[in-house]
Amino acid sequence: MDKQNKDKLRIYIMISILSFLFMTCSGNLSTNEPRNTNKILDTDTSNVMPDSSSLYSDIFPYAVMDSRGKIITFTKPAEKIVVLDNAALDTIYSIGEWHRVVATHDFASYPPQASEIPKVADAFNMNLEAIIELDPDLVFVFYETFVSDLEDAGLKVLYLESLGNDLEETTELITMWGRITGNIDRAEKESLLFDERVSTIQGMLSNTDSELKVFQDVGDLWTPGQNTLMNTVFELLKLDNIAKDVSGYVQMSPELIVDRNPDLIIALNPNSITTNSIFKDVNAVKNKRVIKMPSDALSNAGPRFALGIEELAKVIYPQIFGNE
Amino acid sequence: MMSLSYQSNTEGNEDKLTYPWRKLGVAFAVMIFIALLAAGVGAVNIHPLIILKILMSKLPFVHIDPNWQHTYETILLQIRIPRVSLSCLVGGTLAISGATYQGLFRNPLADPYLIGAAPGAGLGATIVLATSVPTFFQGINILPLAAFVGAIGAVSIAYFTARNSDGLPLATLILAGVAIASLTTALSAFILIRSDPDVRPVLSWLMGGFIHAQWKHSIMILPYLIPTVIVMLVHGRLLNVMQLGEDHARQLGVSVENIKLLLIISATLSTAAVVAFSGLIGFVGLIVPHSVRLVWGVDYRFILPMSAISGAAFVTLADLVARTIINPIELPVGIVTAFCGAPFFVYLLRYRRYVAM
């Protein structure tokens, strides 16, 4: 009986630990800590043999340093790519190279075509056999767990941890995928467009100095603090994040939410805030400014992130951005 | 026999035949002190004088000009005190249910979650939090309802699995509970794995906490707690008899089967009610009754009320730590109960010469 009871406990602990571990590695949805910035190398590839017969001799060879510090070299465009990361899916789609994606994971939500290709991984596992059977010439992952398994199976793996809090990394990644797929022209266009859209918003807000205090509830009063992509978005939109004194995602004390009195609350479930009597005197609730995220565009740091920022800007500043 | 294997630690000059009301009184006073402390300290610093003024102003016939920030009133009356109230009720209930199960099953590892209540509630909560089932239905949060139904459902399945024509063999009930627990835990894990990878809400619910505590939660669980806790309290003497073994108890004229049913229903109902609003706070229902037994002896007439009072004080104190230690971050209270409770329990085991059941 002792043992069985302990087993029960152990299962609980296991689930908790697993969930916890997963939380920290599923950075594209929940960037917890500042991460090492990924250095994308496109210089000093002279030691790699040039593929002179290639049409792409101005692009290849191309080398990327992955999050382990290992150099991954490309001598021709990757034709069949298994992409296990939402931001990368978005990026490849945006540069018109979607046909190269042969499989993805269960949580691919965008583009709509993602539902039509095979799913070879979920939150905890990867179906190695299915991946090998597809015979891809590149597997892209954002966490390290299965990298060595994939490499042992003879596959080429590019492992890049998810973005930290810097929007410039998004444009770097667009360019990187442009090189890997051999479509550098389109990628440079897209990356310029991304920068433009972001700086347009910045420009339109340059005369706004009313710093609205904002609180985002991603569920159960968990909220992004400093060193998160969301905090970067808030700064860009001239919002004053009430959780900016903490780093990463934390569960915020309700007493402090009332005390800091946000003017705007972005909630997963606006009902959970507006029907809660403890928040009835908070400005955001009194002035009916408890909103839902307009879409899931801000959940991945791909090119669609610019759209997410625009959508949010329209909801928060209808007088500046119009509301069509 | 079972009960004789405890070392009685009753010290001092008190007459052992009289009921130790004084100890209960002192413990109750300590609990009230902890509750007041917990109401006075929080993430937002409010001066004790202002707290006193706010409280006084709420009394009838007292008029004080509200010269304090009105948010302080919300923080104190709508967040902090409801939270202290809920943590007292939850802690007390988990501890007395744990004590009841330990007495009933005569098993030192028994806690209120022994026969499936926790994994059942966990499954209910996971379904609501991690699938497309809406958390709010017509403005009502269905999470507590799902947890409550899950807990009652799992225990009922275990109960009816174990029950046979001769009655209810407790060892079979525990095994059935373990089987149901494995099944529901596997289901929860499956749902979690197939769900959106942001599992923080589920995780923080599984660890337990009072971050959403409101007055109405305390009020909603009272109708479940009052009758069930009274039933458990009045069965102290019969639980003492049960320590001799079911057959002996039967020979002494105790209707064993009725008591088992009544106590299992009481402990399950009260546990399901508190778990619905607090999540799965571990450890309390296990170590508080043991600690009481180690310090004050084996009489269930005393263990039951003392566990309730100590459990309330312990959980309130743990929640105070959970919400203030890393300001402005909330920790799940389950982490604190285990982190602070385990060393204390190890100390008791080591120095109170505990002999296992």
Interface residues (C-beta under 8 A of the other chain):
Chain A: M1 D2 Q4 N5 K6 D7 K8 L9 I11 Y12 I15 S16 S19 F20 F22 M23 S26 L29 S30 D106 F107 D122 A123 F124 N125 V218 G219 D220 L221 W222 A243 D245 V246 Y249 V250 Q251 M252 S253 P254 E255 L256 V258 D259 N261 N269 N271 S272 T275 N276 S277 I278 K280 D281
Chain B: G42 A43 V44 H70 T71 T74 I75 Q78 I79 R80 N107 L109 Y113 L114 A118 P119 L129 T135 F136 G139 N141 A171 I174 L175 V178 A181 S182 T185 S188 A189 L192 I193 R194 S195 D196 P197 D198 V199 R200 P201 V202 L203 S204 W205 L206 M207 I211 H212 Q214 L280 G282 R323 N327 P328 I329 E330 L331
